[in-house]
């Protein structure tokens, strides 16, 4: 069993007592930090940075060195590593985000997709996890992650990001058999990938369902949540002498928290459209809750940031089971000092709720 100097993040996910509410931030290793931009420039581009385990480790640790209040590290990677390992050919267009050289448009395309082997096809990610765990030396837990099958499918069918998911939804309604075949293959791939990360040293995992909120209620249950359920059922839940908590995060998923809580995941991530107090009342003690400050609050002055942190802590109320986070990733234009004010406020203001 790895000895952790700070395990309050894992304790909160398991609803065990903590001294203060733990905090981390989606995209905490990212473009808002000048040290990250310098390392990325040294790597050459985002994909080269992500595929270099030593540099991925360097940028994972950078926010921890800057902000001692952080209670977790998150692996520096991307949700699109799996489609890339399936042969889709990931690349990034300046100002346009991720693109794929190959697009999925037929059952034949889906049948030709391999299920990547974590160590063979995604070894650079596993090497990064091992390198980061060694470098952390028990400082804080390491979070591994993947995109959800539905979210990965949208990129693979659209060929990149999309505002309306026209092609993906057309396949879903026109040819549900093909969509189910794609999602099933992706669920198998994500399960193997996350289990690989856990074996390499990830101490908690998060499934990012970034685009689940684009679906109708019925389609969400059938085409997103059902496949996240398959993943949760297939994950290693005990490793290195500890429980490995699973966090499900569907952006725009506030309507479906009860069915998400029924999956057996330890925690649900909330976006900022959802009141955390109402969410706690709805799910009871079934899961911990992570979130959920609007990332745009970080553009405001530190006093305003502190006030919003206080409001969210009060809405959740007393007791464990909360991990403080943003409702989505930090944006590149945020002043790093404002992120620091955010982390400080969480620890300072939350102690009263854990006495």
Short mmCIF file of the C-alpha atoms (twelve columns), coordinates in Angstrom:
data_MODEL
# 
_entry.id   MODEL 
# 
loop_
_atom_site.group_PDB 
_atom_site.id 
_atom_site.type_symbol 
_atom_site.label_atom_id 
_atom_site.label_alt_id 
_atom_site.label_comp_id 
_atom_site.label_asym_id 
_atom_site.label_seq_id 
_atom_site.Cartn_x 
_atom_site.Cartn_y 
_atom_site.Cartn_z 
_atom_site.pdbx_PDB_model_num 
ATOM 1   C CA . UNK A 1   0.000   0.000  0.000   1 
ATOM 2   C CA . UNK A 2   1.393   3.361  -1.027  1 
ATOM 3   C CA . UNK A 3   1.690   5.761  1.857   1 
ATOM 4   C CA . UNK A 4   -0.079  9.046  1.063   1 
ATOM 5   C CA . UNK A 5   0.902   12.248 2.848   1 
ATOM 6   C CA . UNK A 6   -2.441  13.828 1.871   1 
ATOM 7   C CA . UNK A 7   -5.383  11.491 1.216   1 
ATOM 8   C CA . UNK A 8   -8.310  13.844 1.934   1 
ATOM 9   C CA . UNK A 9   -9.404  13.734 -1.741  1 
ATOM 10  C CA . UNK A 10  -9.799  9.934  -1.608  1 
ATOM 11  C CA . UNK A 11  -11.402 10.108 1.841   1 
ATOM 12  C CA . UNK A 12  -13.995 12.648 0.660   1 
ATOM 13  C CA . UNK A 13  -14.865 10.504 -2.379  1 
ATOM 14  C CA . UNK A 14  -15.555 7.640  0.045   1 
ATOM 15  C CA . UNK A 15  -17.541 10.021 2.311   1 
ATOM 16  C CA . UNK A 16  -15.070 9.549  5.174   1 
ATOM 17  C CA . UNK A 17  -14.295 12.429 7.573   1 
ATOM 18  C CA . UNK A 18  -11.859 15.137 6.398   1 
ATOM 19  C CA . UNK A 19  -10.445 18.270 8.044   1 
ATOM 20  C CA . UNK A 20  -11.226 20.586 5.112   1 
ATOM 21  C CA . UNK A 21  -13.006 20.110 1.779   1 
ATOM 22  C CA . UNK A 22  -10.449 18.837 -0.758  1 
ATOM 23  C CA . UNK A 23  -9.976  20.791 -3.974  1 
ATOM 24  C CA . UNK A 24  -8.558  20.206 -7.437  1 
ATOM 25  C CA . UNK A 25  -9.434  21.734 -10.779 1 
ATOM 26  C CA . UNK A 26  -10.232 20.346 -14.203 1 
ATOM 27  C CA . UNK A 27  -7.448  21.371 -16.652 1 
ATOM 28  C CA . UNK A 28  -5.306  22.446 -13.689 1 
ATOM 29  C CA . UNK A 29  -2.227  21.690 -15.831 1 
ATOM 30  C CA . UNK A 30  -3.023  23.989 -18.711 1 
ATOM 31  C CA . UNK A 31  -2.563  27.127 -20.743 1 
ATOM 32  C CA . UNK A 32  -3.374  29.601 -17.943 1 
ATOM 33  C CA . UNK A 33  0.032   28.713 -16.402 1 
ATOM 34  C CA . UNK A 34  3.124   30.338 -17.964 1 
ATOM 35  C CA . UNK A 35  5.259   27.345 -16.925 1 
ATOM 36  C CA . UNK A 36  2.914   25.034 -18.856 1 
ATOM 37  C CA . UNK A 37  3.137   27.225 -21.963 1 
ATOM 38  C CA . UNK A 38  6.950   27.107 -21.724 1 
ATOM 39  C CA . UNK A 39  6.996   23.292 -21.494 1 
ATOM 40  C CA . UNK A 40  4.533   22.988 -24.373 1 
ATOM 41  C CA . UNK A 41  6.715   25.255 -26.516 1 
ATOM 42  C CA . UNK A 42  9.704   23.053 -25.646 1 
ATOM 43  C CA . UNK A 43  7.734   19.934 -26.697 1 
ATOM 44  C CA . UNK A 44  6.746   21.483 -30.035 1 
ATOM 45  C CA . UNK A 45  2.973   20.950 -29.874 1 
ATOM 46  C CA . UNK A 46  0.220   19.491 -27.694 1 
ATOM 47  C CA . UNK A 47  0.355   15.944 -29.107 1 
ATOM 48  C CA . UNK A 48  4.146   15.734 -28.685 1 
ATOM 49  C CA . UNK A 49  3.801   17.008 -25.115 1 
ATOM 50  C CA . UNK A 50  1.067   14.477 -24.309 1 
ATOM 51  C CA . UNK A 51  3.069   11.573 -25.795 1 
ATOM 52  C CA . UNK A 52  6.277   12.391 -23.878 1 
ATOM 53  C CA . UNK A 53  5.972   10.766 -20.401 1 
ATOM 54  C CA . UNK A 54  8.676   12.961 -18.813 1 
ATOM 55  C CA . UNK A 55  7.138   16.211 -20.078 1 
ATOM 56  C CA . UNK A 56  3.602   14.999 -19.262 1 
ATOM 57  C CA . UNK A 57  4.882   14.388 -15.726 1 
ATOM 58  C CA . UNK A 58  6.481   17.837 -15.614 1 
ATOM 59  C CA . UNK A 59  3.231   19.643 -16.493 1 
ATOM 60  C CA . UNK A 60  1.157   17.417 -14.174 1 
ATOM 61  C CA . UNK A 61  3.352   18.482 -11.228 1 
ATOM 62  C CA . UNK A 62  3.588   22.208 -12.148 1 
ATOM 63  C CA . UNK A 63  0.272   23.276 -10.556 1 
ATOM 64  C CA . UNK A 64  1.106   21.342 -7.363  1 
ATOM 65  C CA . UNK A 65  4.394   23.227 -7.063  1 
ATOM 66  C CA . UNK A 66  2.621   26.543 -7.577  1 
ATOM 67  C CA . UNK A 67  -0.440  25.805 -5.401  1 
ATOM 68  C CA . UNK A 68  0.329   23.799 -2.222  1 
ATOM 69  C CA . UNK A 69  -3.419  23.683 -1.422  1 
ATOM 70  C CA . UNK A 70  -4.162  21.230 -4.277  1 
ATOM 71  C CA . UNK A 71  -5.351  17.870 -2.942  1 
ATOM 72  C CA . UNK A 72  -4.935  15.802 -6.133  1 
ATOM 73  C CA . UNK A 73  -2.921  15.600 -9.330  1 
ATOM 74  C CA . UNK A 74  -4.599  14.674 -12.604 1 
ATOM 75  C CA . UNK A 75  -2.745  12.857 -15.343 1 
ATOM 76  C CA . UNK A 76  -1.836  15.204 -18.193 1 
ATOM 77  C CA . UNK A 77  -3.326  13.611 -21.288 1 
ATOM 78  C CA . UNK A 78  -6.353  13.996 -23.563 1 
ATOM 79  C CA . UNK A 79  -9.689  12.202 -23.888 1 
ATOM 80  C CA . UNK A 80  -8.956  11.418 -27.554 1 
ATOM 81  C CA . UNK A 81  -6.030  9.043  -26.942 1 
ATOM 82  C CA . UNK A 82  -8.298  6.006  -27.476 1 
ATOM 83  C CA . UNK A 83  -9.627  6.992  -30.944 1 
ATOM 84  C CA . UNK A 84  -6.054  7.891  -31.886 1 
ATOM 85  C CA . UNK A 85  -4.877  4.414  -30.802 1 
ATOM 86  C CA . UNK A 86  -7.724  2.937  -32.866 1 
ATOM 87  C CA . UNK A 87  -6.078  4.420  -35.970 1 
ATOM 88  C CA . UNK A 88  -8.218  7.537  -36.415 1 
ATOM 89  C CA . UNK A 89  -5.179  9.852  -36.750 1 
ATOM 90  C CA . UNK A 90  -5.538  12.625 -34.167 1 
ATOM 91  C CA . UNK A 91  -4.160  16.049 -35.006 1 
ATOM 92  C CA . UNK A 92  -4.851  19.623 -33.872 1 
ATOM 93  C CA . UNK A 93  -5.698  22.564 -36.136 1 
ATOM 94  C CA . UNK A 94  -4.657  25.933 -34.713 1 
ATOM 95  C CA . UNK A 95  -7.774  27.649 -33.409 1 
ATOM 96  C CA . UNK A 96  -10.005 24.720 -34.378 1 
ATOM 97  C CA . UNK A 97  -9.242  22.078 -31.766 1 
ATOM 98  C CA . UNK A 98  -8.895  18.327 -32.338 1 
ATOM 99  C CA . UNK A 99  -9.445  16.721 -35.756 1 
ATOM 100 C CA . UNK A 100 -9.256  13.150 -37.072 1 
ATOM 101 C CA . UNK A 101 -7.833  12.058 -40.414 1 
ATOM 102 C CA . UNK A 102 -10.347 9.165  -40.563 1 
ATOM 103 C CA . UNK A 103 -14.080 9.512  -39.868 1 
ATOM 104 C CA . UNK A 104 -16.475 6.724  -38.825 1 
ATOM 105 C CA . UNK A 105 -19.532 6.610  -41.097 1 
ATOM 106 C CA . UNK A 106 -20.544 2.954  -41.546 1 
ATOM 107 C CA . UNK A 107 -20.789 -0.410 -39.804 1 
ATOM 108 C CA . UNK A 108 -17.778 -1.544 -41.854 1 
ATOM 109 C CA . UNK A 109 -15.721 1.332  -40.376 1 
ATOM 110 C CA . UNK A 110 -16.801 0.271  -36.882 1 
ATOM 111 C CA . UNK A 111 -16.048 -3.411 -37.432 1 
ATOM 112 C CA . UNK A 112 -12.536 -2.510 -38.615 1 
ATOM 113 C CA . UNK A 113 -11.719 -0.665 -35.364 1 
ATOM 114 C CA . UNK A 114 -9.311  -2.491 -33.026 1 
ATOM 115 C CA . UNK A 115 -9.648  -2.435 -29.216 1 
ATOM 116 C CA . UNK A 116 -6.337  -0.844 -28.131 1 
ATOM 117 C CA . UNK A 117 -4.061  -2.680 -25.707 1 
ATOM 118 C CA . UNK A 118 -3.178  -0.213 -22.906 1 
ATOM 119 C CA . UNK A 119 0.506   -1.180 -22.652 1 
ATOM 120 C CA . UNK A 120 1.151   -1.790 -26.353 1 
ATOM 121 C CA . UNK A 121 -0.937  0.904  -28.048 1 
ATOM 122 C CA . UNK A 122 -1.176  3.476  -25.253 1 
ATOM 123 C CA . UNK A 123 2.081   2.736  -23.487 1 
ATOM 124 C CA . UNK A 124 3.056   6.416  -23.396 1 
ATOM 125 C CA . UNK A 125 0.043   7.077  -21.133 1 
ATOM 126 C CA . UNK A 126 0.900   4.157  -18.832 1 
ATOM 127 C CA . UNK A 127 4.534   5.336  -18.719 1 
ATOM 128 C CA . UNK A 128 3.330   8.843  -17.819 1 
ATOM 129 C CA . UNK A 129 1.197   7.439  -14.957 1 
ATOM 130 C CA . UNK A 130 4.168   5.466  -13.586 1 
ATOM 131 C CA . UNK A 131 6.518   8.455  -13.949 1 
ATOM 132 C CA . UNK A 132 4.068   10.833 -12.218 1 
ATOM 133 C CA . UNK A 133 3.424   8.401  -9.349  1 
ATOM 134 C CA . UNK A 134 7.152   8.108  -8.773  1 
ATOM 135 C CA . UNK A 135 7.629   11.879 -8.883  1 
ATOM 136 C CA . UNK A 136 4.650   12.528 -6.556  1 
ATOM 137 C CA . UNK A 137 6.105   10.137 -3.969  1 
ATOM 138 C CA . UNK A 138 2.833   10.069 -2.019  1 
ATOM 139 C CA . UNK A 139 2.378   13.858 -1.995  1 
ATOM 140 C CA . UNK A 140 -1.255  13.677 -3.219  1 
ATOM 141 C CA . UNK A 141 -3.306  11.034 -5.079  1 
ATOM 142 C CA . UNK A 142 -3.149  10.779 -8.874  1 
ATOM 143 C CA . UNK A 143 -6.376  10.846 -10.908 1 
ATOM 144 C CA . UNK A 144 -6.556  8.914  -14.178 1 
ATOM 145 C CA . UNK A 145 -9.283  9.574  -16.727 1 
ATOM 146 C CA . UNK A 146 -10.947 8.806  -20.013 1 
ATOM 147 C CA . UNK A 147 -13.664 10.217 -22.212 1 
ATOM 148 C CA . UNK A 148 -17.022 8.433  -22.107 1 
ATOM 149 C CA . UNK A 149 -17.984 6.185  -25.036 1 
ATOM 150 C CA . UNK A 150 -20.662 8.638  -26.218 1 
ATOM 151 C CA . UNK A 151 -18.281 11.606 -26.078 1 
ATOM 152 C CA . UNK A 152 -15.532 9.700  -27.928 1 
ATOM 153 C CA . UNK A 153 -18.075 8.546  -30.537 1 
ATOM 154 C CA . UNK A 154 -19.090 12.151 -31.295 1 
ATOM 155 C CA . UNK A 155 -15.500 13.079 -32.198 1 
ATOM 156 C CA . UNK A 156 -15.002 9.910  -34.255 1 
ATOM 157 C CA . UNK A 157 -18.217 10.334 -36.284 1 
ATOM 158 C CA . UNK A 158 -18.008 14.130 -36.681 1 
ATOM 159 C CA . UNK A 159 -14.254 14.074 -37.385 1 
ATOM 160 C CA . UNK A 160 -13.681 16.642 -34.621 1 
ATOM 161 C CA . UNK A 161 -15.679 18.866 -32.295 1 
ATOM 162 C CA . UNK A 162 -19.222 19.853 -33.224 1 
ATOM 163 C CA . UNK A 163 -21.899 22.327 -32.170 1 
ATOM 164 C CA . UNK A 164 -24.925 20.236 -33.166 1 
ATOM 165 C CA . UNK A 165 -23.615 16.608 -33.417 1 
ATOM 166 C CA . UNK A 166 -25.556 16.290 -36.670 1 
ATOM 167 C CA . UNK A 167 -23.752 13.212 -38.035 1 
ATOM 168 C CA . UNK A 168 -23.580 11.428 -34.674 1 
ATOM 169 C CA . UNK A 169 -27.247 11.943 -33.887 1 
ATOM 170 C CA . UNK A 170 -28.207 10.970 -37.444 1 
ATOM 171 C CA . UNK A 171 -26.391 7.651  -36.906 1 
ATOM 172 C CA . UNK A 172 -27.984 7.231  -33.474 1 
ATOM 173 C CA . UNK A 173 -31.545 7.558  -34.841 1 
ATOM 174 C CA . UNK A 174 -31.001 6.228  -38.392 1 
ATOM 175 C CA . UNK A 175 -28.760 3.288  -37.573 1 
ATOM 176 C CA . UNK A 176 -28.896 2.588  -33.815 1 
ATOM 177 C CA . UNK A 177 -27.355 -0.845 -34.406 1 
ATOM 178 C CA . UNK A 178 -24.178 0.779  -35.747 1 
ATOM 179 C CA . UNK A 179 -24.094 3.319  -32.915 1 
ATOM 180 C CA . UNK A 180 -24.478 0.560  -30.307 1 
ATOM 181 C CA . UNK A 181 -21.680 -1.418 -31.980 1 
ATOM 182 C CA . UNK A 182 -19.387 1.626  -31.842 1 
ATOM 183 C CA . UNK A 183 -20.274 2.429  -28.232 1 
ATOM 184 C CA . UNK A 184 -19.780 -1.176 -27.150 1 
ATOM 185 C CA . UNK A 185 -16.316 -1.264 -28.705 1 
ATOM 186 C CA . UNK A 186 -15.489 2.057  -27.029 1 
ATOM 187 C CA . UNK A 187 -16.772 0.819  -23.645 1 
ATOM 188 C CA . UNK A 188 -14.474 -2.204 -23.889 1 
ATOM 189 C CA . UNK A 189 -11.576 0.082  -24.866 1 
ATOM 190 C CA . UNK A 190 -12.209 2.586  -22.050 1 
ATOM 191 C CA . UNK A 191 -12.500 -0.212 -19.462 1 
ATOM 192 C CA . UNK A 192 -9.161  -1.712 -20.525 1 
ATOM 193 C CA . UNK A 193 -7.563  1.760  -20.691 1 
ATOM 194 C CA . UNK A 194 -8.690  2.832  -17.208 1 
ATOM 195 C CA . UNK A 195 -7.737  -0.542 -15.726 1 
ATOM 196 C CA . UNK A 196 -4.309  -0.066 -17.317 1 
ATOM 197 C CA . UNK A 197 -4.025  3.352  -15.659 1 
ATOM 198 C CA . UNK A 198 -5.076  1.864  -12.292 1 
ATOM 199 C CA . UNK A 199 -2.472  -0.914 -12.577 1 
ATOM 200 C CA . UNK A 200 0.147   1.726  -13.510 1 
ATOM 201 C CA . UNK A 201 -0.725  3.773  -10.407 1 
ATOM 202 C CA . UNK A 202 -3.851  5.942  -10.841 1 
ATOM 203 C CA . UNK A 203 -5.591  6.096  -7.440  1 
ATOM 204 C CA . UNK A 204 -8.978  7.380  -8.669  1 
ATOM 205 C CA . UNK A 205 -10.477 7.644  -12.160 1 
ATOM 206 C CA . UNK A 206 -12.880 10.074 -13.785 1 
ATOM 207 C CA . UNK A 207 -15.023 9.449  -16.859 1 
ATOM 208 C CA . UNK A 208 -15.589 12.687 -18.782 1 
ATOM 209 C CA . UNK A 209 -18.959 12.573 -20.543 1 
ATOM 210 C CA . UNK A 210 -18.477 16.026 -22.025 1 
ATOM 211 C CA . UNK A 211 -21.326 15.750 -24.546 1 
ATOM 212 C CA . UNK A 212 -23.868 13.539 -22.741 1 
ATOM 213 C CA . UNK A 213 -25.900 16.666 -22.025 1 
ATOM 214 C CA . UNK A 214 -26.573 17.044 -25.766 1 
ATOM 215 C CA . UNK A 215 -28.863 13.982 -25.693 1 
ATOM 216 C CA . UNK A 216 -32.557 13.648 -24.904 1 
ATOM 217 C CA . UNK A 217 -33.393 11.983 -21.576 1 
ATOM 218 C CA . UNK A 218 -34.226 8.649  -23.256 1 
ATOM 219 C CA . UNK A 219 -31.170 8.742  -25.556 1 
ATOM 220 C CA . UNK A 220 -28.888 9.619  -22.621 1 
ATOM 221 C CA . UNK A 221 -29.946 6.500  -20.723 1 
ATOM 222 C CA . UNK A 222 -29.563 4.215  -23.765 1 
ATOM 223 C CA . UNK A 223 -26.530 5.660  -25.546 1 
ATOM 224 C CA . UNK A 224 -24.433 7.267  -22.798 1 
ATOM 225 C CA . UNK A 225 -25.233 6.065  -19.283 1 
ATOM 226 C CA . UNK A 226 -25.676 2.390  -20.244 1 
ATOM 227 C CA . UNK A 227 -22.113 2.306  -21.580 1 
ATOM 228 C CA . UNK A 228 -20.654 4.161  -18.598 1 
ATOM 229 C CA . UNK A 229 -22.423 1.530  -16.474 1 
ATOM 230 C CA . UNK A 230 -20.574 -1.209 -18.429 1 
ATOM 231 C CA . UNK A 231 -17.280 0.544  -17.682 1 
ATOM 232 C CA . UNK A 232 -18.017 0.975  -13.959 1 
ATOM 233 C CA . UNK A 233 -18.947 -2.725 -13.778 1 
ATOM 234 C CA . UNK A 234 -15.651 -3.711 -15.433 1 
ATOM 235 C CA . UNK A 235 -13.214 -1.532 -13.499 1 
ATOM 236 C CA . UNK A 236 -10.662 -2.667 -10.916 1 
ATOM 237 C CA . UNK A 237 -12.065 -1.228 -7.677  1 
ATOM 238 C CA . UNK A 238 -9.347  -2.283 -5.216  1 
ATOM 239 C CA . UNK A 239 -5.644  -1.814 -5.941  1 
ATOM 240 C CA . UNK A 240 -2.496  -1.269 -3.913  1 
ATOM 241 C CA . UNK A 241 -4.458  -1.910 -0.710  1 
ATOM 242 C CA . UNK A 242 -6.998  0.869  -1.383  1 
ATOM 243 C CA . UNK A 243 -10.417 1.425  -2.902  1 
ATOM 244 C CA . UNK A 244 -10.118 3.085  -6.328  1 
ATOM 245 C CA . UNK A 245 -13.030 5.584  -6.509  1 
ATOM 246 C CA . UNK A 246 -14.789 6.299  -9.799  1 
ATOM 247 C CA . UNK A 247 -16.176 9.757  -10.656 1 
ATOM 248 C CA . UNK A 248 -18.778 10.156 -13.427 1 
ATOM 249 C CA . UNK A 249 -19.058 13.635 -14.919 1 
ATOM 250 C CA . UNK A 250 -21.755 14.372 -17.493 1 
ATOM 251 C CA . UNK A 251 -21.681 18.028 -18.481 1 
ATOM 252 C CA . UNK A 252 -25.321 19.093 -18.664 1 
ATOM 253 C CA . UNK A 253 -26.362 15.933 -16.813 1 
ATOM 254 C CA . UNK A 254 -28.064 17.563 -13.815 1 
ATOM 255 C CA . UNK A 255 -31.452 16.122 -14.787 1 
ATOM 256 C CA . UNK A 256 -30.188 12.535 -14.479 1 
ATOM 257 C CA . UNK A 257 -28.253 12.472 -11.196 1 
ATOM 258 C CA . UNK A 258 -30.411 9.767  -9.606  1 
ATOM 259 C CA . UNK A 259 -29.775 7.258  -12.415 1 
ATOM 260 C CA . UNK A 260 -26.077 8.229  -12.503 1 
ATOM 261 C CA . UNK A 261 -25.877 7.575  -8.749  1 
ATOM 262 C CA . UNK A 262 -27.316 4.084  -9.326  1 
ATOM 263 C CA . UNK A 263 -24.304 3.009  -11.430 1 
ATOM 264 C CA . UNK A 264 -22.123 2.160  -8.431  1 
ATOM 265 C CA . UNK A 265 -19.694 5.033  -9.042  1 
ATOM 266 C CA . UNK A 266 -18.408 6.631  -5.837  1 
ATOM 267 C CA . UNK A 267 -18.942 10.221 -6.975  1 
ATOM 268 C CA . UNK A 268 -20.702 12.424 -9.513  1 
ATOM 269 C CA . UNK A 269 -19.193 15.550 -11.034 1 
ATOM 270 C CA . UNK A 270 -21.599 18.483 -11.352 1 
ATOM 271 C CA . UNK A 271 -21.454 21.369 -13.791 1 
ATOM 272 C CA . UNK A 272 -22.316 24.901 -12.629 1 
ATOM 273 C CA . UNK A 273 -25.963 24.757 -13.826 1 
ATOM 274 C CA . UNK A 274 -26.796 22.392 -10.966 1 
ATOM 275 C CA . UNK A 275 -27.241 23.538 -7.343  1 
ATOM 276 C CA . UNK A 276 -25.017 21.328 -5.184  1 
ATOM 277 C CA . UNK A 277 -27.385 21.494 -2.201  1 
ATOM 278 C CA . UNK A 278 -30.335 20.294 -4.312  1 
ATOM 279 C CA . UNK A 279 -28.101 17.597 -5.832  1 
ATOM 280 C CA . UNK A 280 -27.132 16.379 -2.359  1 
ATOM 281 C CA . UNK A 281 -30.795 16.222 -1.333  1 
ATOM 282 C CA . UNK A 282 -31.604 14.176 -4.454  1 
ATOM 283 C CA . UNK A 283 -28.810 11.586 -4.235  1 
ATOM 284 C CA . UNK A 284 -28.590 11.383 -0.438  1 
ATOM 285 C CA . UNK A 285 -25.625 9.414  0.864   1 
ATOM 286 C CA . UNK A 286 -25.367 7.214  -2.219  1 
ATOM 287 C CA . UNK A 287 -22.474 9.160  -3.814  1 
ATOM 288 C CA . UNK A 288 -20.040 11.966 -3.115  1 
ATOM 289 C CA . UNK A 289 -20.405 15.146 -5.191  1 
ATOM 290 C CA . UNK A 290 -17.661 17.032 -7.020  1 
ATOM 291 C CA . UNK A 291 -17.940 20.570 -8.293  1 
ATOM 292 C CA . UNK A 292 -19.176 22.943 -9.278  1 
ATOM 293 C CA . UNK A 293 -18.170 26.602 -9.496  1 
ATOM 294 C CA . UNK A 294 -18.650 28.339 -12.835 1 
ATOM 295 C CA . UNK A 295 -15.112 28.630 -14.308 1 
ATOM 296 C CA . UNK A 296 -15.923 32.222 -15.332 1 
ATOM 297 C CA . UNK A 297 -15.985 33.245 -11.649 1 
ATOM 298 C CA . UNK A 298 -12.168 33.077 -11.861 1 
ATOM 299 C CA . UNK A 299 -12.215 36.186 -14.072 1 
ATOM 300 C CA . UNK A 300 -13.569 38.132 -11.080 1 
ATOM 301 C CA . UNK A 301 -11.561 39.665 -8.233  1 
ATOM 302 C CA . UNK A 302 -10.374 37.417 -5.349  1 
ATOM 303 C CA . UNK A 303 -13.071 38.741 -2.970  1 
ATOM 304 C CA . UNK A 304 -15.807 37.763 -5.441  1 
ATOM 305 C CA . UNK A 305 -14.191 34.340 -5.946  1 
ATOM 306 C CA . UNK A 306 -14.095 33.843 -2.180  1 
ATOM 307 C CA . UNK A 307 -17.771 34.819 -1.850  1 
ATOM 308 C CA . UNK A 308 -18.811 32.286 -4.506  1 
ATOM 309 C CA . UNK A 309 -16.722 29.540 -2.875  1 
ATOM 310 C CA . UNK A 310 -18.454 30.343 0.428   1 
ATOM 311 C CA . UNK A 311 -21.882 30.185 -1.194  1 
ATOM 312 C CA . UNK A 312 -21.236 26.725 -2.726  1 
ATOM 313 C CA . UNK A 313 -19.790 25.354 0.530   1 
ATOM 314 C CA . UNK A 314 -22.848 26.610 2.428   1 
ATOM 315 C CA . UNK A 315 -25.183 25.079 -0.184  1 
ATOM 316 C CA . UNK A 316 -23.550 21.667 0.313   1 
ATOM 317 C CA . UNK A 317 -23.537 22.077 4.092   1 
ATOM 318 C CA . UNK A 318 -21.865 20.079 6.857   1 
ATOM 319 C CA . UNK A 319 -20.130 16.749 6.566   1 
ATOM 320 C CA . UNK A 320 -17.883 14.935 4.137   1 
ATOM 321 C CA . UNK A 321 -18.634 13.757 0.609   1 
ATOM 322 C CA . UNK A 322 -17.795 16.967 -1.268  1 
ATOM 323 C CA . UNK A 323 -14.786 17.529 -3.504  1 
ATOM 324 C CA . UNK A 324 -14.540 21.166 -4.588  1 
ATOM 325 C CA . UNK A 325 -13.890 21.748 -8.279  1 
ATOM 326 C CA . UNK A 326 -15.002 23.905 -11.155 1 
ATOM 327 C CA . UNK A 327 -18.084 22.925 -13.141 1 
ATOM 328 C CA . UNK A 328 -15.830 22.487 -16.198 1 
ATOM 329 C CA . UNK A 329 -12.179 23.189 -17.040 1 
ATOM 330 C CA . UNK A 330 -10.339 26.412 -16.211 1 
ATOM 331 C CA . UNK A 331 -10.020 28.684 -19.262 1 
ATOM 332 C CA . UNK A 332 -6.647  29.839 -20.630 1 
ATOM 333 C CA . UNK A 333 -7.193  33.574 -19.952 1 
ATOM 334 C CA . UNK A 334 -7.550  33.253 -16.151 1 
ATOM 335 C CA . UNK A 335 -4.952  35.020 -13.986 1 
ATOM 336 C CA . UNK A 336 -3.003  32.294 -12.093 1 
ATOM 337 C CA . UNK A 337 -3.278  34.407 -8.912  1 
ATOM 338 C CA . UNK A 338 -7.068  34.061 -9.101  1 
ATOM 339 C CA . UNK A 339 -6.756  30.261 -9.197  1 
ATOM 340 C CA . UNK A 340 -4.588  30.527 -6.066  1 
ATOM 341 C CA . UNK A 341 -7.248  32.663 -4.346  1 
ATOM 342 C CA . UNK A 342 -9.823  29.997 -5.253  1 
ATOM 343 C CA . UNK A 343 -7.816  27.142 -3.681  1 
ATOM 344 C CA . UNK A 344 -7.033  29.153 -0.549  1 
ATOM 345 C CA . UNK A 345 -10.689 30.091 -0.079  1 
ATOM 346 C CA . UNK A 346 -11.842 26.455 -0.299  1 
ATOM 347 C CA . UNK A 347 -9.531  25.301 2.503   1 
ATOM 348 C CA . UNK A 348 -10.026 28.369 4.693   1 
ATOM 349 C CA . UNK A 349 -13.820 28.543 4.434   1 
ATOM 350 C CA . UNK A 350 -14.569 24.811 4.518   1 
ATOM 351 C CA . UNK A 351 -13.001 23.912 7.885   1 
ATOM 352 C CA . UNK A 352 -16.155 25.041 9.728   1 
ATOM 353 C CA . UNK A 353 -18.217 22.395 7.885   1 
ATOM 354 C CA . UNK A 354 -16.007 19.518 9.104   1 
ATOM 355 C CA . UNK A 355 -16.020 20.128 12.888  1 
# 
